[in-house]
Amino acid sequence: MPPSLRNITHVFTKLGNLTFGGGNATIAVLHQEIIVRLGWITEDEFALSFAISRLTPGSNFFAFCVAVGWLLKRTAGAILALIASSIPCSLVVMWVTMAFSLVQSNPVVQAALHGAIAAAVSITFKTAWILVRSHLMFSRHSRYKTIFIFALSLFLHGLMKFSPIEVIGICAILGLFYMESAT
Amino acid sequence: MNVFMLYLVLLKASITSFSGLAAIPIIREALVIQAHVLSDAQLNEAVVISRSTPGPVAIYLVSIGYFVAGVGGAIAGWLAMITPALLVIPLIHFAGKKAENPKVKEVIKSIMIASAAMLFLDAIPLAQNAIFDVLTACIAVGSFMLLILDLVEVHWLMLAGVALTLGQYYWPFSISLGLS
């Protein structure tokens, strides 16, 4: 039996806003809840939602929530899942940022921030690594292509000062061409 | 910068990226380099805040919005963050079976690799801003190694970083190898 809109709102509010560790960690928790515990969708529907959310620009997590909400209750389910999973955590972030702006000149806060920011820089580098890591582990062709596109992007953005959107457009076209030339 | 323009900038960044922090190059170019309404330090702080609170990484758009234009900016950031997610509806409705199409997969893959390269480049000035002595260098390098090896959760690393720099603040003689 499909869940009510109220139940959808409850689950996405609870899990979407209380799980630390980013979108992928939250999707793992949602998998446990909506498939294993509640049985709202099948594994195949979950896999479809996950795959499509990867093809959607922007946050994969919110796209995933919209996809599951749509499968459960079409447009109303999608919109409620999106709002429920995004508003509470956005309010928390806004309040934390407000508090941050008020106390950031305090020397103790400054000292604490230095450590947190140094750790956060490593997250940015790790994200870049994660985006390419899996593509380096397939075939030799995939590895060469990954290295080529990575190096080209560094060249275009770092040295030639192309804008990010220009680089993305060029690489998307090249990716298609490269794929066709390999088949 | 007015709130609507901020929404458009953040939406452009959000809609042209396929991963949370991958939008940073576009945001940095538009708000830090061109408009001068955000600093590299604030960009770093937004990432810290988003990783210290529950929810997906992309939530740093709300924080950036607040830094640029207060509560209105935060709302613009929230809208920019959620708007692209609605694109999944026509995708899952009409093109669900195309998700495994090799051409579509190759294009997405290329976009992700390009995003990674630009993210790497843009992380360098962020690192220059964050690393200014031996202790912060050790925290950054040590955190990176632990993250790569998947040994520690992100929030524990940030907590450890805070503890170490607070320790240096209260007991400066215990760690006195500053480079500056």
Interface residues (C-beta under 8 A of the other chain):
Chain A: G16 N17 L18 T19 F20 G21 G22 G23 T26 L48 S49 A51 I52 S53 R54 L55 T56 P57 G58 S59 N60 F61 F62 A63 F64 C65 V66 A67 W70 L71 T75 A78 L82 S86 I87 C89 S90 V92 V93 M94 V96 T97 M98 F100 S101 Q104 P107 V108 A111 A112 L113 H114 G115 A116 I117 A118 A119 A120 V121 S122 I123 T124 F125 K126 T127 A128 W129 L131 V132 H135 K145 T146 I149 F150 A151 L152 S153 L154 H157 G158 S163 P164 I165 V167 I168 I170 C171 A172 L174 G175 L176 Y178 M179 E180 T183
Chain B: K12 S14 I15 T16 S17 F18 S19 G20 L21 A22 I24 P25 I26 E29 A41 N44 E45 A46 V47 V48 I49 S50 R51 S52 T53 P54 G55 P56 V57 A58 I59 Y60 V62 S63 Y66 F67 V71 A74 G77 W78 M81 I82 T83 P84 A85 L86 L87 V88 I89 L91 I92 H93 A95 G96 A99 E100 P102 K103 V104 E106 V107 I108 K109 S110 I111 M112 I113 A114 S115 A116 A117 M118 L119 F120 L121 D122 A123 L126 A127 N129 A130 I131 F132 L135 T136 A137 I139 A140 V141 S143 F144 L147 I148 E153 V154 H155 L157 M158 A160 G161 V162 A163 L164 T165 L166 Q168 Y169
